[in-house]
């Protein structure tokens, strides 16, 4: 059985402006997103069904966005298989750093490789957008202008090499909760 290990990088928003609210409840944004050198580590192994195991056991199972990504991949491609997904969680939860989105992106990338790359990067981004607004960025990475709900990405100049210090306090707030204010 085939397997692959993928690094799933965190992201930060260099700036974030909420420019409107859509009828479906999502917020329109303008942001500059940047991947950083903080990673979750995702191992994907071919299996008979989809399963997700995480070093944070609260994230095990079919409620994990990585499960949804795998399910969408198999539905889109028609491949009759499954995968075992093992996530070593290093990106803090509820920190705005796209930890779950990075894991979903790593799963889409890894499954695509395991099964012979049937989907293009654009197709992976389309699937990713169905999982979460930050997943397409997490597939592409780098420095990008992000618009819409986060799915419209434009190339901009990379930031120069620099040190970035991130701090995650003991308090947490989910993305939906943070957009209420």
C-alpha positions, 0 to 999 in steps of 0.5 A: 500500500502506498503512503506519503508524508506531507508538511502542512504549513501554517499561515498568518494574515499580514493584514485582514480587512472585512469588506462586506457580508454575503447573504449566505453569512460568509464575510468578504475579505481582503487580506495578504496571507503568508505561509510560515515555517510552522507545520503540522505533519500529515501521513496519508496511507492507502486504505480500505476506508477513510479514517483520521487520527490526530495527536490531539484526539479531540480532532480524530474522526469524520468531523475533521476537515481532513476527512471531508477533503478525502471524501470530496477527492474520492467523490470527484475522481470516482476512485474506489478506495480510502486512506488512513490520515495521521496528523501530528498537530503542531499548529495551534488550534483556534489561532487564525493560522489555518491549521485545519485548512493546512491539514485538508490541503496536505490531504488533497495534495497527498492523496492526489500524489498517491493515486497518480495525480488525476487532479490539477492544482486548480481542481484541488483548489476548487475541492479545497474551497468546498472544505474551507475558505483557507484551503485553496491558499493552503494548497498554493502557499507563499504570499498571496492577496486573498479576496472574496471569502478567501478563495480568490487568490492573486500573486503579489511580490513575496515578502523578503526573508525575515523573522516573524514571531507568533504568539498564541495566548491561552485563550482561543476563539473559533473562526465563526465566533471571531467573525461575529464581532 
